[in-house]
Amino acid sequence: MKRLSIALAIFLLSMAAAGSASAADKVKFALDWIPYGKHAMFYASIDQGFWKDAGLDVQMTRGFGSGDTVKRVASGTEDFGFASVGNMIAARSRGADLKMVGMIHDKTLETVATLAANKITKPSDLEGKRIGSPEANASRVIFPAFANINKFDHKKVTWVNMTVPATTPSLMAGRVDAILIFFTEKPTVDAASAKVGKKPYYMLYADYGMATYGNGLLVSEKTLKDKPDLVKRFLAATYKGIAWSVENPQKAVDIFIKHNPAISPDLARKHFDIAVDSLLSKNALKEGIGHMTEPRMVFTNDLITTHMKLPKKTAVEAVYTNAYLPKLFPKRAK
């Protein structure tokens, strides 16, 4: 009888454990690009168990540009997305019910990369030039706004559609005059330029009138309404992983390389460090990582709406919220 009771207890415990495991909420999370070093901060939530501890079974998938990620979240095929706020504002103006719920790139990182030999030293020099970029690239989607602010005709640019891996080699080979990247990709372009003995040159959108918010975490209004607790748990666990990565940068990159062994560890660390530079803004140090301010979002919303000539302006309170964010203040490792 005693043995039966013990067996029954073991059975009940195993059933309870199985029930607990099966209770994890399945979540689909789309990145903005194919994973590279700047994304290391998300992988910590996998290996450190932060998502699992929050009762989440997260499927993280690669992106094909912020424009595509925004569409996927708007259509409901993904629950959360990591994408450009500019792309999201443009989509919202056209009817997509999306909202930014946490910032990652506090400073927009959209960048024009070229070579010194091409003599492109200011935005207007891009007229008549060939630019390589995927169609859904965030930098390309908001390029008309960049052109409008800097008073040149974006229609006088010749676009060469290509995949992300093809952009840097195409620039080095002279098949295009410039490419559009995120500044976190600068180490890759620097390394490729050094290999062929050429000097790179960069123009950050933020240095030419577009100091807007950049990429953050977005979700549909439907998910916010129907699953507010899921949103809160996802953000808490994700930012816990980000904070851990800021304080343990080499371990975070090592985890990333374990999941993406084909990527250079040295370049991955450089990509990651630039991403952390953008994350740890003055406001993040004051209010917590991920938190956004109304004045800055008003500026972002107004600039994108005006210079992209969007069909309608979205009220700023519909663009973003800090309500689901944790309060985390990681200290960067020295």
PAZAPA-4460 file (N, C-alpha, C; in steps of 0.05 Angstrom, whole numbers, plus 32768, in hexadecimal, padded with zeros to 4 digits):
% residues 334
    n_x    n_y    n_z   ca_x   ca_y   ca_z    c_x    c_y    c_z   seq   type   mol
   8011   7FE8   8000   8000   8000   8000   8012   8019   8000     1      M     A
   8027   8018   8010   803A   802F   8011   8047   8033   7FF6     2      K     A
   804F   801D   7FE9   805C   801F   7FCF   8049   802B   7FBA     3      R     A
   802F   8023   7FBC   801B   802D   7FAA   8017   804C   7FAE     4      L     A
   8018   8054   7FC7   8015   8071   7FCD   802C   8081   7FC2     5      S     A
   8044   8075   7FC5   805C   8083   7FBB   805B   8085   7F9C     6      I     A
   8053   806F   7F90   8050   806E   7F73   803C   8082   7F69     7      A     A
   8025   8083   7F78   8010   8096   7F70   801A   80B3   7F73     8      L     A
   8029   80B8   7F88   8034   80D3   7F8D   8047   80DB   7F76     9      A     A
   8059   80C8   7F6F   806C   80CD   7F59   805C   80D3   7F3F    10      I     A
   8047   80C3   7F3A   8037   80C6   7F22   802A   80E2   7F21    11      F     A
   801F   80EA   7F38   8011   8104   7F39   8025   811B   7F35    12      L     A
   803D   8117   7F41   8052   812C   7F3E   805A   812F   7F21    13      L     A
   805E   8118   7F13   8066   8118   7EF7   8050   8124   7EE6    14      S     A
   8037   811E   7EEC   8021   812A   7EDD   801F   8148   7EE1    15      M     A
   8025   8151   7EF9   8024   816D   7EFF   803B   817C   7EF0    16      A     A
   8052   816E   7EEF   8069   817A   7EE1   8063   817C   7EC3    17      A     A
   8057   8167   7EB9   8050   8167   7E9C   803B   817C   7E96    18      A     A
   8028   817F   7EA9   8013   8193   7EA5   801F   81AF   7EA5    19      G     A
   8033   81B3   7EB7   8040   81CD   7EB9   804F   81D4   7EA0    20      S     A
   805D   81BF   7E95   806C   81C4   7E7D   805A   81CA   7E65    21      A     A
   8043   81BC   7E64   8031   81C0   7E4D   8022   81DA   7E4F    22      S     A
   8023   81E6   7E67   8014   81FF   7E6B   8022   8218   7E60    23      A     A
   803B   8214   7E57   804A   822B   7E4C   803C   8236   7E34    24      A     A
   803A   8251   7E33   802D   825E   7E1C   8040   825F   7E05    25      D     A
   8037   8256   7DEE   8048   8257   7DD6   8047   8273   7DCB    26      K     A
   805F   827E   7DC5   8062   8299   7DBB   8074   8299   7DA2    27      V     A
   806B   82A7   7D8E   807C   82AA   7D76   8087   82C6   7D76    28      K     A
   80A2   82C8   7D73   80B0   82E1   7D74   80C2   82E4   7D5C    29      F     A
   80BD   82F8   7D4C   80CC   82FC   7D33   80E1   8312   7D37    30      A     A
   80FA   830D   7D2F   810F   8321   7D2F   810C   8333   7D16    31      L     A
   811E   8346   7D14   811D   8358   7CFD   812E   834D   7CE6    32      D     A
   8144   833F   7CEC   8156   8335   7CD8   815D   8318   7CDF    33      W     A
   816E   830D   7CCD   817B   82F4   7CD4   818C   82F9   7CED    34      I     A
   818E   82E8   7D00   819C   82EE   7D19   81B9   82F5   7D15    35      P     A
   81C2   830A   7D22   81DF   8310   7D23   81E4   831C   7D3F    36      Y     A
   81FC   8326   7D44   8204   832C   7D60   81F2   833D   7D70    37      G     A
   81E4   8350   7D63   81D3   8362   7D73   81BB   8353   7D80    38      K     A
   81B5   833C   7D75   819E   832C   7D7F   81A6   831A   7D97    39      H     A
   81C0   831B   7D9F   81C9   8309   7DB4   81B9   830D   7DCE    40      A     A
   81B0   8325   7DD3   81A1   832B   7DEC   8187   831B   7DEE    41      M     A
   817C   8312   7DD7   8163   8302   7DD9   8168   82E5   7DDF    42      F     A
   8180   82DB   7DD7   8186   82BF   7DDB   818A   82B8   7DF9    43      Y     A
   8191   82CC   7E09   8195   82C7   7E25   817B   82BE   7E32    44      A     A
   8164   82C7   7E28   814B   82BF   7E34   8145   82A1   7E2E    45      S     A
   8152   8296   7E1A   814F   8279   7E14   8161   826A   7E28    46      I     A
   817B   826F   7E27   818E   825F   7E36   818D   8264   7E54    47      D     A
   8186   827C   7E5C   8183   8281   7E79   8168   827A   7E84    48      Q     A
   8156   8271   7E73   813C   8267   7E7B   8128   827D   7E83    49      G     A
   812D   8296   7E7B   811B   82AB   7E83   80FF   82A9   7E76    50      F     A
   80FE   82A1   7E5D   80E4   829D   7E50   80D6   8285   7E5C    51      W     A
   80E5   8270   7E60   80D9   8257   7E6C   80CE   825D   7E88    52      K     A
   80DD   826B   7E98   80D4   8272   7EB3   80BB   8283   7EB3    53      D     A
   80B7   8292   7E9E   809F   82A3   7E9B   8087   8294   7E90    54      A     A
   808B   8279   7E8C   8075   8269   7E81   8071   826D   7E63    55      G     A
   8088   8272   7E55   8086   8277   7E38   8097   8263   7E28    56      L     A
   808C   825A   7E13   809A   8249   7E00   809D   825A   7DE7    57      D     A
   80B4   8268   7DE5   80B8   827C   7DD0   80C6   8270   7DB7    58      V     A
   80BA   8274   7DA0   80C6   826C   7D87   80D0   8286   7D7A    59      Q     A
   80EA   8289   7D7A   80F6   82A1   7D6E   80FE   829B   7D51    60      M     A
   80F5   82AC   7D3F   80FB   82A7   7D22   810A   82BF   7D16    61      T     A
   8118   82BA   7D01   8127   82CF   7CF4   8115   82E3   7CE7    62      R     A
   811F   82FB   7CE1   810F   830F   7CD3   8119   8313   7CB6    63      G     A
   810A   8321   7CA7   8111   8327   7C8B   810F   8345   7C87    64      F     A
   8114   8354   7C9C   8111   8371   7C9B   80FA   837A   7CAD    65      G     A
   80FC   8391   7CB9   80E7   839B   7CCB   80CC   839C   7CBD    66      S     A
   80CC   83A4   7CA3   80B2   83A6   7C95   80A3   838C   7C95    67      G     A
   80B2   8376   7C91   80A6   835C   7C90   809E   8353   7CAC    68      D     A
   80AE   8359   7CC0   80A7   8351   7CDC   808E   835F   7CE5    69      T     A
   808B   8379   7CDE   8073   8388   7CE5   805A   837B   7CD8    70      V     A
   805D   8372   7CBF   8046   8365   7CB2   803F   834B   7CBF    71      K     A
   8053   833C   7CC8   804E   8322   7CD4   803F   8325   7CEF    72      R     A
   8047   8339   7CFF   8039   833E   7D18   801D   8349   7D13    73      V     A
   801A   835A   7D00   8000   8366   7CFA   7FEC   8350   7CF0    74      A     A
   7FF7   833C   7CE1   7FE5   8327   7CD7   7FDF   8312   7CEB    75      S     A
   7FEE   8312   7D02   7FE9   82FE   7D17   7FF9   82E4   7D14    76      G     A
   800B   82E3   7D00   801C   82CB   7CFE   8032   82CB   7D13    77      T     A
   8038   82E2   7D1E   804C   82E5   7D34   803F   82F4   7D4B    78      E     A
   8046   82ED   7D63   803B   82FB   7D7B   8049   8315   7D81    79      D     A
   8064   8314   7D7F   8075   832B   7D84   8089   832E   7D6E    80      F     A
   8092   8347   7D6A   80A6   834C   7D56   80BB   835F   7D60    81      G     A
   80D3   835D   7D55   80E8   8370   7D5B   80EC   8380   7D41    82      F     A
   80E3   8399   7D40   80E3   83A7   7D27   80E4   83C5   7D2B    83      A     A
   80E8   83D4   7D15   80EB   83F1   7D15   80D0   83FF   7D1C    84      S     A
   80D1   8412   7D2E   80B9   8421   7D35   80B0   8431   7D1D    85      V     A
   80C2   843A   7D0C   80BA   8448   7CF4   80AA   8437   7CE1    86      G     A
   80B2   841E   7CDE   80A2   840B   7CCD   8087   8406   7CDA    87      N     A
   8087   8405   7CF5   806D   83FF   7D02   805A   8417   7D00    88      M     A
   8065   842F   7D02   8054   8447   7CFF   8048   8449   7CE3    89      I     A
   8059   8442   7CCF   804F   8442   7CB4   8039   842E   7CB0    90      A     A
   803C   8416   7CBB   8028   8401   7CB9   800F   8408   7CC8    91      A     A
   8012   8415   7CDF   7FFB   841D   7CEF   7FEB   8432   7CE0    92      R     A
   7FF8   8444   7CD2   7FEA   8458   7CC3   7FD9   844C   7CAD    93      S     A
   7FE1   8434   7CA4   7FD2   8427   7C8F   7FBF   8411   7C99    94      R     A
   7FBA   8411   7CB4   7FA6   8400   7CBF   7FAF   83E9   7CD1    95      G     A
   7FC9   83E5   7CD4   7FD3   83D0   7CE5   7FD1   83D8   7D03    96      A     A
   7FC3   83C8   7D13   7FC0   83CF   7D2F   7FD7   83C3   7D40    97      D     A
   7FED   83D2   7D40   8005   83CA   7D4E   800E   83DF   7D62    98      L     A
   801D   83D6   7D76   8027   83E9   7D8A   8043   83E0   7D93    99      K     A
   8055   83F4   7D97   806F   83EF   7DA1   806D   83ED   7DBF   100      M     A
   8078   83D7   7DCA   8075   83D2   7DE7   8090   83D2   7DF6   101      V     A
   80A6   83D5   7DE7   80C0   83D6   7DF4   80D5   83DE   7DE0   102      G     A
   80E7   83F0   7DE6   80FC   83F9   7DD4   8116   83E9   7DD9   103      M     A
   8124   83E5   7DC3   813F   83D8   7DC5   8154   83EB   7DBA   104      I     A
   8150   83F4   7DA1   8162   8408   7D95   8157   8424   7D9B   105      H     A
   8160   842F   7DB1   8155   8449   7DBA   815C   845F   7DA5   106      D     A
   8172   845B   7D97   8179   846C   7D81   8177   845D   7D67   107      K     A
   816A   8468   7D53   8167   8459   7D3A   8182   8453   7D2E   108      T     A
   8185   843B   7D23   819F   8432   7D19   81A0   8430   7CFB   109      L     A
   818B   8439   7CED   818B   8438   7CD0   81A3   8448   7CC5   110      E     A
   81B1   843C   7CB2   81CA   8447   7CA9   81CF   8442   7C8B   111      T     A
   81DA   8456   7C7D   81E4   8452   7C62   8202   844B   7C64   112      V     A
   820A   8435   7C59   8226   842D   7C58   8230   842E   7C3C   113      A     A
   8247   843B   7C38   8253   843D   7C1D   8271   843B   7C20   114      T     A
   8280   8441   7C0B   829D   8441   7C0B   82A6   845D   7C05   115      L     A
   82BC   8465   7C12   82C6   8480   7C0E   82CB   8486   7BF0   116      A     A
   82D4   8471   7BE1   82D9   8475   7BC5   82C1   847C   7BB4   117      A     A
   82A9   8477   7BBF   8290   847D   7BB1   8288   849A   7BB3   118      N     A
   8296   84A9   7BC5   8292   84C5   7BC9   8275   84CD   7BCF   119      K     A
   8269   84BD   7BE1   824E   84C3   7BEC   8253   84CC   7C08   120      I     A
   8252   84E6   7C0C   8258   84F1   7C27   8241   84FF   7C34   121      T     A
   822B   8502   7C25   8213   850E   7C30   81FA   8501   7C23   122      K     A
   81E3   8502   7C30   81CC   84F4   7C26   81C5   84FA   7C09   123      P     A
   81C6   8513   7C01   81BF   851A   7BE5   81D1   850E   7BD0   124      S     A
   81E8   8505   7BD8   81FA   84F7   7BC5   81EF   84DC   7BBD   125      D     A
   81DA   84D3   7BCA   81CF   84B9   7BC3   81BD   84BA   7BA9   126      L     A
   81B6   84D2   7BA1   81A7   84D4   7B88   81B7   84C9   7B71   127      E     A
   81AA   84B8   7B61   81B7   84AC   7B4A   81C8   8494   7B51   128      G     A
   81C9   848C   7B6A   81DA   8476   7B72   81CA   845C   7B75   129      K     A
   81D9   8446   7B75   81CD   842B   7B79   81CF   8423   7B96   130      R     A
   81B9   841D   7BA3   81B9   8415   7BBF   81AF   83F8   7BC2   131      I     A
   81BE   83E8   7BCF   81B7   83CC   7BD3   81A8   83C8   7BEE   132      G     A
   8192   83BA   7BED   8182   83B6   7C05   816B   83A2   7C01   133      S     A
   8164   8392   7C15   814B   8383   7C13   8134   8397   7C13   134      P     A
   811E   8390   7C07   8107   83A2   7C05   80FB   83A9   7C20   135      E     A
   80FB   8395   7C32   80EE   839A   7C4C   8100   83A5   7C62   136      A     A
   8119   83AC   7C5A   812C   83B7   7C6C   8121   83D1   7C79   137      N     A
   8122   83D3   7C93   8117   83EB   7CA1   8124   8405   7C96   138      A     A
   813E   8404   7C91   814B   841C   7C86   8140   8424   7C6B   139      S     A
   8138   8410   7C5C   812D   8416   7C41   8110   841F   7C43   140      R     A
   8101   8413   7C55   80E4   841B   7C57   80E2   8439   7C5E   141      V     A
   80F3   8442   7C70   80F1   845E   7C78   8104   8470   7C69   142      I     A
   8111   8466   7C54   8124   8475   7C44   8117   848E   7C38   143      F     A
   80FD   848D   7C2F   80F1   84A6   7C25   80F0   84BD   7C3A   144      P     A
   80ED   84B6   7C53   80ED   84CA   7C68   8109   84D6   7C6B   145      A     A
   811E   84C4   7C6A   813A   84CD   7C6B   8140   84E0   7C54   146      F     A
   8136   84D9   7C3C   813A   84EA   7C25   812C   8504   7C27   147      A     A
   8113   8504   7C30   8103   851C   7C32   810F   8530   7C46   148      N     A
   8118   8526   7C5D   8124   8537   7C71   813E   8544   7C66   149      I     A
   814D   8534   7C56   8166   853E   7C4C   8164   8549   7C30   150      N     A
   814B   854E   7C27   8146   855D   7C0E   8154   8551   7BF5   151      K     A
   8150   8537   7BF2   8157   852B   7BD8   8141   8518   7BCF   152      F     A
   8142   8511   7BB6   812C   8502   7BAA   8132   84E4   7BAC   153      D     A
   8123   84D6   7BBD   8127   84B9   7BC1   8120   84A9   7BA8   154      H     A
   8111   84B5   7B96   8109   84A7   7B7D   8120   84A6   7B69   155      K     A
   8135   84B6   7B6F   814D   84B6   7B5D   8162   84A2   7B66   156      K     A
   815B   8492   7B79   816C   847C   7B82   8165   8463   7B73   157      V     A
   8179   8453   7B6A   8174   8439   7B5E   8177   8424   7B73   158      T     A
   8160   8415   7B78   8161   8400   7B8D   816A   83E6   7B80   159      W     A
   817C   83D8   7B8D   8184   83BE   7B85   817C   83AB   7B9B   160      V     A
   8167   839B   7B96   815D   8388   7BAA   8170   8371   7BAE   161      N     A
   8176   836C   7BC8   8188   8356   7BCE   8183   834D   7BEB   162      M     A
   818D   8335   7BF1   818B   832B   7C0C   81A0   8339   7C1E   163      T     A
   819C   8337   7C38   81AF   8343   7C4B   81CC   8339   7C47   164      V     A
   81D0   831E   7C44   81EC   8314   7C41   81F9   831F   7C28   165      P     A
   81EA   8327   7C14   81F6   8331   7BFB   81FD   834E   7BFB   166      A     A
   81F3   835D   7C0F   81F7   837A   7C0E   8215   8383   7C10   167      T     A
   8222   837A   7C25   823E   8382   7C29   8250   8379   7C12   168      T     A
   824F   835F   7C0A   8260   8357   7BF3   825A   8367   7BDA   169      P     A
   8241   836E   7BD6   823A   837E   7BBE   8246   839A   7BBF   170      S     A
   8247   83A6   7BD6   8253   83C0   7BDA   8271   83BE   7BD4   171      L     A
   827E   83AA   7BDF   829B   83A7   7BDB   82A2   83A2   7BBE   172      M     A
   8290   8393   7BB0   8295   838C   7B94   828D   83A2   7B80   173      A     A
   8281   83B8   7B8B   8279   83CE   7B79   825F   83CA   7B6A   174      G     A
   8250   83B5   7B72   8237   83B1   7B64   8222   83C5   7B6D   175      R     A
   8226   83D1   7B84   8214   83E7   7B8D   8227   83FD   7B99   176      V     A
   821C   8415   7B9B   822B   842C   7BA5   8228   842F   7BC3   177      D     A
   8213   8424   7BCE   820E   8426   7BEB   81FB   8410   7BF3   178      A     A
   81FA   840A   7C0C   81E7   83F6   7C17   81DA   8403   7C30   179      I     A
   81C3   83F8   7C37   81B5   8401   7C50   81B8   83EB   7C65   180      L     A
   81C2   83F4   7C7C   81C7   83E1   7C92   81BD   83ED   7CAC   181      I     A
   81BE   83DD   7CC2   81BC   83E8   7CDC   81D9   83ED   7CE6   182      F     A
   81DD   8401   7CF6   81F8   8407   7CFF   8205   83F0   7D0E   183      F     A
   81F5   83DF   7D19   81FF   83C7   7D27   820E   83B5   7D14   184      T     A
   820A   83B8   7CF9   8218   83A8   7CE5   8232   83B4   7CDD   185      E     A
   8239   83CB   7CE7   8251   83D9   7CE0   826A   83C8   7CE2   186      K     A
   826E   83B8   7CF8   8286   83A7   7CFA   8289   8394   7CE2   187      P     A
   8272   838A   7CD7   8274   8378   7CC0   827E   8387   7CA8   188      T     A
   8273   839F   7CA3   827C   83AF   7C8C   8299   83B7   7C8F   189      V     A
   82A0   83BF   7CA8   82BC   83C7   7CAD   82CF   83B0   7CA7   190      D     A
   82C8   8398   7CAF   82DA   8380   7CAB   82DC   837A   7C8D   191      A     A
   82C6   837B   7C7F   82C6   8376   7C62   82D6   838B   7C53   192      A     A
   82D4   83A4   7C5B   82E3   83BA   7C4F   8301   83B7   7C53   193      S     A
   8308   83B0   7C6B   8325   83AC   7C71   8331   8395   7C61   194      A     A
   8321   8381   7C5C   832B   836A   7C4D   8332   8371   7C30   195      K     A
   8323   8384   7C25   8328   838B   7C09   8337   83A6   7C06   196      V     A
   8340   83B1   7C1D   834F   83C9   7C1D   833F   83E2   7C16   197      G     A
   8326   83E3   7C1E   8315   83FA   7C18   830C   8407   7C32   198      K     A
   8305   8421   7C30   82FC   8430   7C48   82DE   8434   7C47   199      K     A
   82D0   842B   7C5C   82B3   842F   7C5D   82AB   844B   7C67   200      P     A
   8293   8453   7C61   8288   846D   7C69   826B   8468   7C71   201      Y     A
   8263   8475   7C87   8248   8470   7C91   8239   848A   7C95   202      Y     A
   821F   8489   7C8F   820D   849F   7C96   81F5   8494   7CA6   203      M     A
   81F4   849A   7CBF   81DE   8491   7CD0   81C7   84A4   7CCC   204      L     A
   81AF   8499   7CC8   8197   84A9   7CC6   8195   84BC   7CDE   205      Y     A
   819C   84B3   7CF5   8199   84C3   7D0E   81AA   84DC   7D0D   206      A     A
   81C0   84DC   7CFE   81D1   84F3   7CFC   81C8   8507   7CE6   207      D     A
   81B3   84FF   7CD8   81A8   8510   7CC2   818A   8514   7CC6   208      Y     A
   8183   851E   7CDE   8168   8526   7CE3   8154   8511   7CEB   209      G     A
   815D   84F8   7CEF   814A   84E3   7CF6   8152   84D5   7D10   210      M     A
   8156   84E4   7D25   815D   84D9   7D3F   8144   84CE   7D4D   211      A     A
   8137   84BB   7D40   811E   84B0   7D4A   8124   8497   7D5B   212      T     A
   810F   848B   7D67   8112   8471   7D72   8117   845D   7D5C   213      Y     A
   8123   8446   7D63   812A   8432   7D4F   8119   8419   7D52   214      G     A
   8127   8402   7D56   8119   83E9   7D58   8111   83E2   7D74   215      N     A
   80F9   83D7   7D77   80EF   83CE   7D91   80DD   83B6   7D8E   216      G     A
   80D0   83AF   7DA3   80BE   8398   7DA4   80A1   83A2   7DA0   217      L     A
   8094   8396   7D8C   8078   839E   7D86   8066   8386   7D87   218      L     A
   804C   838D   7D8A   8037   8379   7D8D   801D   8384   7D82   219      V     A
   800A   8373   7D7C   7FF1   837D   7D71   7FDF   8386   7D88   220      S     A
   7FCD   8399   7D81   7FBA   83A2   7D95   7FA8   838B   7D9F   221      E     A
   7FA3   8378   7D8D   7F92   8361   7D95   7F9F   8351   7DAB   222      K     A
   7FB9   834C   7DA8   7FC8   833D   7DBD   7FC8   834D   7DD7   223      T     A
   7FCC   8367   7DD5   7FCC   8378   7DED   7FB1   8376   7DFC   224      L     A
   7F9C   8376   7DEC   7F81   8375   7DF8   7F7A   8359   7E03   225      K     A
   7F81   8344   7DF3   7F79   8329   7DFB   7F8C   831C   7E0E   226      D     A
   7FA6   8323   7E0D   7FBA   8314   7E1D   7FCE   8328   7E2A   227      K     A
   7FC4   833A   7E3A   7FD6   834E   7E47   7FEB   8341   7E59   228      P     A
   7FE3   832B   7E67   7FF6   831D   7E78   800C   8310   7E68   229      D     A
   8006   8306   7E51   801A   82FA   7E3F   802E   830F   7E37   230      L     A
   8025   8326   7E2F   8036   833C   7E27   8049   8344   7E3E   231      V     A
   803E   8346   7E56   804E   834E   7E6D   8063   8339   7E73   232      K     A
   805B   8320   7E72   806F   830B   7E78   8085   8309   7E63   233      R     A
   807D   830C   7E4A   8091   830B   7E34   80A5   8322   7E37   234      F     A
   809B   833A   7E3C   80AD   8351   7E3F   80BF   834F   7E57   235      L     A
   80B3   8345   7E6E   80C3   8342   7E86   80DA   832F   7E82   236      A     A
   80D4   8318   7E75   80E9   8303   7E71   80FD   830C   7E5C   237      A     A
   80F3   8319   7E47   8105   8322   7E31   8118   8337   7E3B   238      T     A
   810E   834B   7E49   8120   8360   7E54   8132   8356   7E6A   239      Y     A
   8129   8341   7E78   813B   8335   7E8C   8153   8329   7E7E   240      K     A
   814E   831D   7E67   8164   8312   7E56   8176   8328   7E4B   241      G     A
   816A   833E   7E43   8179   8354   7E39   818B   8360   7E4F   242      I     A
   817F   8364   7E66   818E   836F   7E7D   81A5   835C   7E84   243      A     A
   81A0   8342   7E85   81B5   832F   7E8B   81CB   8330   7E76   244      W     A
   81C4   8334   7E5D   81D8   8335   7E48   81E9   834E   7E4A   245      S     A
   81DD   8365   7E52   81ED   837D   7E56   8202   8379   7E6B   246      V     A
   81FB   836B   7E80   820D   8367   7E96   8220   834F   7E92   247      E     A
   821A   833E   7E7F   822A   8327   7E78   822E   8325   7E5A   248      N     A
   823B   8339   7E4E   823C   833B   7E31   824A   8323   7E23   249      P     A
   8261   831A   7E2E   826E   8304   7E20   825F   82EA   7E23   250      Q     A
   8252   82E6   7E3A   8242   82CD   7E3D   822A   82CF   7E2A   251      K     A
   821F   82E6   7E27   8208   82E9   7E14   8210   82E3   7DF8   252      A     A
   8227   82ED   7DF0   8231   82E8   7DD4   8238   82CA   7DD1   253      V     A
   8243   82BE   7DE6   8249   82A1   7DE4   8230   8291   7DE1   254      D     A
   821B   8299   7DEF   8201   828B   7DEC   81F7   828E   7DCF   255      I     A
   81F9   82A7   7DC5   81F0   82AC   7DA9   81FF   829B   7D95   256      F     A
   821A   8299   7D98   822A   8289   7D86   8223   826C   7D87   257      I     A
   821C   8263   7D9F   8213   8247   7DA2   81FB   8241   7D90   258      K     A
   81E9   8254   7D8E   81D2   8251   7D7D   81D7   8258   7D60   259      H     A
   81EC   8268   7D5B   81F2   8271   7D40   8210   826E   7D3B   260      N     A
   821A   8255   7D39   8237   8250   7D38   8245   825A   7D1F   261      P     A
   8236   8261   7D0A   8243   826A   7CF1   824D   8287   7CF3   262      A     A
   8244   8295   7D07   824A   82B2   7D0A   8264   82B6   7D19   263      I     A
   8275   82C9   7D10   828E   82CF   7D1D   8289   82D9   7D39   264      S     A
   8295   82CD   7D4E   8291   82D6   7D69   829B   82F3   7D6D   265      P     A
   82B1   82FA   7D60   82BC   8315   7D62   82A9   832A   7D57   266      D     A
   829E   8324   7D3F   828B   8337   7D34   8271   8338   7D44   267      L     A
   8268   8321   7D4E   824F   8320   7D5E   8252   8332   7D76   268      A     A
   8269   8331   7D84   826D   8342   7D9B   826C   835F   7D94   269      R     A
   8278   8367   7D7D   8278   8383   7D74   825B   838C   7D6D   270      K     A
   824C   837A   7D60   8230   8381   7D5A   8221   8386   7D74   271      H     A
   8225   8373   7D87   8217   8375   7DA0   821D   838E   7DAF   272      F     A
   8236   8396   7DB0   823E   83AE   7DBF   8231   83C7   7DB4   273      D     A
   822F   83C9   7D99   8222   83E0   7D8D   8204   83E0   7D95   274      I     A
   81F8   83C9   7D96   81DB   83C7   7D9D   81D7   83D0   7DBA   275      A     A
   81EA   83C9   7DCC   81E8   83D1   7DE8   81EC   83EF   7DEA   276      V     A
   81FE   83FB   7DD9   8201   8418   7DD9   81E6   8426   7DD4   277      D     A
   81D7   841B   7DC2   81BD   8427   7DBB   81A8   8421   7DD0   278      S     A
   81A9   840B   7DDD   8196   8403   7DF2   8198   8415   7E0A   279      L     A
   81B0   841A   7E13   81B5   8428   7E2D   81B5   8446   7E29   280      L     A
   819E   8451   7E22   819B   846E   7E1F   8198   847B   7E3A   281      S     A
   8198   8496   7E3A   8194   84A5   7E53   8179   849E   7E60   282      K     A
   8165   849B   7E4F   814A   8495   7E59   814A   8478   7E65   283      N     A
   8158   8466   7E58   8159   844A   7E62   8166   8449   7E7E   284      A     A
   817A   845A   7E81   8188   845A   7E9B   8176   8467   7EB0   285      L     A
   8164   8478   7EA8   8152   8486   7EBB   8138   8477   7EC0   286      K     A
   812B   846C   7EAB   8111   845F   7EAD   8112   8441   7EAB   287      E     A
   8128   8436   7EA1   8129   8419   7E9D   812C   8413   7E7F   288      G     A
   813A   83FE   7E79   813E   83F7   7E5D   8123   83F0   7E50   289      I     A
   8121   83FA   7E37   8108   83F5   7E28   80F4   840B   7E2A   290      G     A
   80F5   841C   7E3E   80E1   8431   7E42   80E5   8447   7E2E   291      H     A
   80CE   8452   7E25   80CE   8467   7E11   80C2   8480   7E1C   292      M     A
   80C8   8497   7E11   80BD   84B0   7E1B   80A9   84BB   7E06   293      T     A
   8095   84CA   7E10   8081   84D5   7DFE   808D   84EA   7DEB   294      E     A
   809D   84FD   7DF4   80A8   8511   7DE2   80B8   8504   7DCB   295      P     A
   80C8   84F0   7DD1   80D8   84E3   7DBC   80C6   84D4   7DA9   296      R     A
   80B1   84C7   7DB3   809F   84B8   7DA2   808F   84CB   7D91   297      M     A
   8087   84E1   7D9C   8079   84F6   7D8C   808A   84FE   7D75   298      V     A
   80A4   8504   7D7B   80B7   850C   7D66   80B9   84F6   7D50   299      F     A
   80BC   84DD   7D59   80BE   84C6   7D46   80A5   84C4   7D35   300      T     A
   808E   84C5   7D42   8074   84C2   7D35   8070   84D8   7D20   301      N     A
   8075   84F1   7D29   8071   8508   7D17   8084   8506   7CFF   302      D     A
   809E   8500   7D04   80B1   84FF   7CEE   80AB   84EA   7CDA   303      L     A
   80A5   84D2   7CE3   809E   84BC   7CD1   8085   84C2   7CC1   304      I     A
   8070   84CC   7CCF   8057   84D2   7CC2   8059   84E7   7CAD   305      T     A
   8068   84FD   7CB4   806B   8513   7CA1   807D   850D   7C89   306      T     A
   8094   8502   7C8F   80A8   84FF   7C7A   80A4   84E5   7C69   307      H     A
   8094   84D2   7C73   808D   84BC   7C62   8072   84C1   7C55   308      M     A
   8066   84D8   7C5B   804D   84E0   7C4F   8038   84CA   7C52   309      K     A
   8035   84C2   7C6B   8022   84AC   7C72   8005   84B6   7C6F   310      L     A
   7FF3   84A3   7C69   7FD7   84AA   7C64   7FC9   84B7   7C7C   311      P     A
   7FD0   84B0   7C94   7FC5   84BC   7CAC   7FD8   84BA   7CC3   312      K     A
   7FD4   84CD   7CD6   7FE5   84CE   7CEE   7FD9   84BE   7D04   313      K     A
   7FE9   84AD   7D11   7FE0   849E   7D28   7FE5   84AD   7D42   314      T     A
   7FD1   84AE   7D54   7FD5   84BB   7D6E   7FEC   84AD   7D7C   315      A     A
   7FFD   84BD   7D89   8016   84B2   7D95   800F   849D   7DAA   316      V     A
   7FF9   84A0   7DB8   7FF3   848C   7DCD   7FEC   8471   7DC1   317      E     A
   7FE5   8470   7DA8   7FE0   8457   7D9A   7FF9   844A   7D8F   318      A     A
   800F   8459   7D8F   8028   844F   7D83   8038   843F   7D97   319      V     A
   8037   8446   7DB1   8048   8439   7DC4   803C   8438   7DE0   320      Y     A
   8047   8426   7DF1   8040   8426   7E0D   8057   841A   7E1D   321      T     A
   805B   8425   7E35   806F   841A   7E48   8062   8408   7E5D   322      N     A
   8048   8405   7E5B   8038   83F9   7E71   803F   83DC   7E78   323      A     A
   804B   83CE   7E65   8050   83B1   7E6A   806E   83AC   7E70   324      Y     A
   807E   83C1   7E71   809B   83BD   7E74   80A3   83BA   7E92   325      L     A
   80B8   83AA   7E97   80C3   83A8   7EB2   80D6   83C1   7EB5   326      P     A
   80DE   83C5   7ECE   80F1   83DA   7ED4   810C   83CD   7EDA   327      K     A
   811E   83CE   7EC5   8138   83C1   7EC8   814E   83D5   7EC1   328      L     A
   8163   83D5   7ED1   8179   83E8   7ECE   8194   83D9   7ECE   329      F     A
   819A   83CA   7EB9   81B3   83BB   7EB8   81CB   83CD   7EB7   330      P     A
   81E1   83C4   7EC4   81FA   83D3   7EC3   820D   83C5   7EAF   331      K     A
   8215   83D5   7E9C   8226   83C9   7E87   8241   83BF   7E92   332      R     A
   8248   83A7   7E89   8261   839B   7E92   8279   83AB   7E87   333      A     A
   828D   83AF   7E98   82A5   83BE   7E8F   82B8   83AB   7E81   334      K     A
***
